[in-house]
Amino acid sequence: MDFSFSYGYGSSDEISSAFDYATPSRVSSLLRSPPQPKKVAPRITGKRIRIVSPGENLNEIGGEISLQAKLFAQLKDEWREAVAYSSSPTEMAMHPAYQRIIGMGREALPFIFAELKASPFWWFWALRAITGHDPVDASMKGRLELMSKAWLQWWELNKDQ
């Protein structure tokens, strides 16, 4: 079985470590305590380890679903199941899974907006908490479709910032 380790900022070709072809036991030890530069997070996909800069597209890497995408999906499912019959915005927003999604910060935004586009739901509290913005006019409050549309328009204008 061939394992490899890439270490870089962006593409794995930019910076490569001495561990390009590591043994499974070496990879295992690297997974326990990988060397990391400041402000980057390890991303494990299949047999490769990539160091990914914050803000890089986290939805898919190399055709495989990222760990953040899996975590988001798990938390979203837990939250939606728990609040399916709730009409209280506070109860929805204070659910532990929803709070963990907010804790993911800007990394959660592409996932939240994909959800919002596919099926409007009450993501607005999280969006305000993460972005610090609220593009919803007072006349739209409580109107799920209009609120979703306002946020999706905001995302199209601001997603590259």
Secondary structure as a PSIPRED ss2 file (coil, helix, strand):
# PSIPRED VFORMAT (PSIPRED V4.0)

   1 M C   1.000  0.000  0.000
   2 D C   1.000  0.000  0.000
   3 F E   0.000  0.000  1.000
   4 S E   0.000  0.000  1.000
   5 F C   1.000  0.000  0.000
   6 S C   1.000  0.000  0.000
   7 Y C   1.000  0.000  0.000
   8 G C   1.000  0.000  0.000
   9 Y C   1.000  0.000  0.000
  10 G C   1.000  0.000  0.000
  11 S C   1.000  0.000  0.000
  12 S C   1.000  0.000  0.000
  13 D C   1.000  0.000  0.000
  14 E C   1.000  0.000  0.000
  15 I C   1.000  0.000  0.000
  16 S C   1.000  0.000  0.000
  17 S C   1.000  0.000  0.000
  18 A C   1.000  0.000  0.000
  19 F C   1.000  0.000  0.000
  20 D C   1.000  0.000  0.000
  21 Y E   0.000  0.000  1.000
  22 A E   0.000  0.000  1.000
  23 T C   1.000  0.000  0.000
  24 P H   0.000  1.000  0.000
  25 S H   0.000  1.000  0.000
  26 R H   0.000  1.000  0.000
  27 V H   0.000  1.000  0.000
  28 S H   0.000  1.000  0.000
  29 S H   0.000  1.000  0.000
  30 L H   0.000  1.000  0.000
  31 L H   0.000  1.000  0.000
  32 R H   0.000  1.000  0.000
  33 S C   1.000  0.000  0.000
  34 P C   1.000  0.000  0.000
  35 P C   1.000  0.000  0.000
  36 Q C   1.000  0.000  0.000
  37 P C   1.000  0.000  0.000
  38 K C   1.000  0.000  0.000
  39 K C   1.000  0.000  0.000
  40 V C   1.000  0.000  0.000
  41 A E   0.000  0.000  1.000
  42 P E   0.000  0.000  1.000
  43 R E   0.000  0.000  1.000
  44 I E   0.000  0.000  1.000
  45 T E   0.000  0.000  1.000
  46 G C   1.000  0.000  0.000
  47 K C   1.000  0.000  0.000
  48 R E   0.000  0.000  1.000
  49 I E   0.000  0.000  1.000
  50 R E   0.000  0.000  1.000
  51 I E   0.000  0.000  1.000
  52 V E   0.000  0.000  1.000
  53 S C   1.000  0.000  0.000
  54 P C   1.000  0.000  0.000
  55 G C   1.000  0.000  0.000
  56 E C   1.000  0.000  0.000
  57 N C   1.000  0.000  0.000
  58 L C   1.000  0.000  0.000
  59 N C   1.000  0.000  0.000
  60 E E   0.000  0.000  1.000
  61 I E   0.000  0.000  1.000
  62 G C   1.000  0.000  0.000
  63 G C   1.000  0.000  0.000
  64 E E   0.000  0.000  1.000
  65 I E   0.000  0.000  1.000
  66 S C   1.000  0.000  0.000
  67 L H   0.000  1.000  0.000
  68 Q H   0.000  1.000  0.000
  69 A H   0.000  1.000  0.000
  70 K H   0.000  1.000  0.000
  71 L H   0.000  1.000  0.000
  72 F H   0.000  1.000  0.000
  73 A H   0.000  1.000  0.000
  74 Q H   0.000  1.000  0.000
  75 L H   0.000  1.000  0.000
  76 K H   0.000  1.000  0.000
  77 D H   0.000  1.000  0.000
  78 E H   0.000  1.000  0.000
  79 W H   0.000  1.000  0.000
  80 R H   0.000  1.000  0.000
  81 E H   0.000  1.000  0.000
  82 A H   0.000  1.000  0.000
  83 V C   1.000  0.000  0.000
  84 A C   1.000  0.000  0.000
  85 Y C   1.000  0.000  0.000
  86 S C   1.000  0.000  0.000
  87 S C   1.000  0.000  0.000
  88 S C   1.000  0.000  0.000
  89 P H   0.000  1.000  0.000
  90 T H   0.000  1.000  0.000
  91 E H   0.000  1.000  0.000
  92 M H   0.000  1.000  0.000
  93 A H   0.000  1.000  0.000
  94 M H   0.000  1.000  0.000
  95 H C   1.000  0.000  0.000
  96 P H   0.000  1.000  0.000
  97 A H   0.000  1.000  0.000
  98 Y H   0.000  1.000  0.000
  99 Q H   0.000  1.000  0.000
 100 R H   0.000  1.000  0.000
 101 I H   0.000  1.000  0.000
 102 I H   0.000  1.000  0.000
 103 G H   0.000  1.000  0.000
 104 M C   1.000  0.000  0.000
 105 G H   0.000  1.000  0.000
 106 R H   0.000  1.000  0.000
 107 E H   0.000  1.000  0.000
 108 A H   0.000  1.000  0.000
 109 L H   0.000  1.000  0.000
 110 P H   0.000  1.000  0.000
 111 F H   0.000  1.000  0.000
 112 I H   0.000  1.000  0.000
 113 F H   0.000  1.000  0.000
 114 A H   0.000  1.000  0.000
 115 E H   0.000  1.000  0.000
 116 L H   0.000  1.000  0.000
 117 K H   0.000  1.000  0.000
 118 A H   0.000  1.000  0.000
 119 S C   1.000  0.000  0.000
 120 P C   1.000  0.000  0.000
 121 F C   1.000  0.000  0.000
 122 W C   1.000  0.000  0.000
 123 W C   1.000  0.000  0.000
 124 F H   0.000  1.000  0.000
 125 W H   0.000  1.000  0.000
 126 A H   0.000  1.000  0.000
 127 L H   0.000  1.000  0.000
 128 R H   0.000  1.000  0.000
 129 A H   0.000  1.000  0.000
 130 I H   0.000  1.000  0.000
 131 T H   0.000  1.000  0.000
 132 G C   1.000  0.000  0.000
 133 H C   1.000  0.000  0.000
 134 D C   1.000  0.000  0.000
 135 P C   1.000  0.000  0.000
 136 V C   1.000  0.000  0.000
 137 D C   1.000  0.000  0.000
 138 A H   0.000  1.000  0.000
 139 S H   0.000  1.000  0.000
 140 M H   0.000  1.000  0.000
 141 K C   1.000  0.000  0.000
 142 G C   1.000  0.000  0.000
 143 R C   1.000  0.000  0.000
 144 L H   0.000  1.000  0.000
 145 E H   0.000  1.000  0.000
 146 L H   0.000  1.000  0.000
 147 M H   0.000  1.000  0.000
 148 S H   0.000  1.000  0.000
 149 K H   0.000  1.000  0.000
 150 A H   0.000  1.000  0.000
 151 W H   0.000  1.000  0.000
 152 L H   0.000  1.000  0.000
 153 Q H   0.000  1.000  0.000
 154 W H   0.000  1.000  0.000
 155 W H   0.000  1.000  0.000
 156 E H   0.000  1.000  0.000
 157 L H   0.000  1.000  0.000
 158 N H   0.000  1.000  0.000
 159 K C   1.000  0.000  0.000
 160 D C   1.000  0.000  0.000
 161 Q C   1.000  0.000  0.000
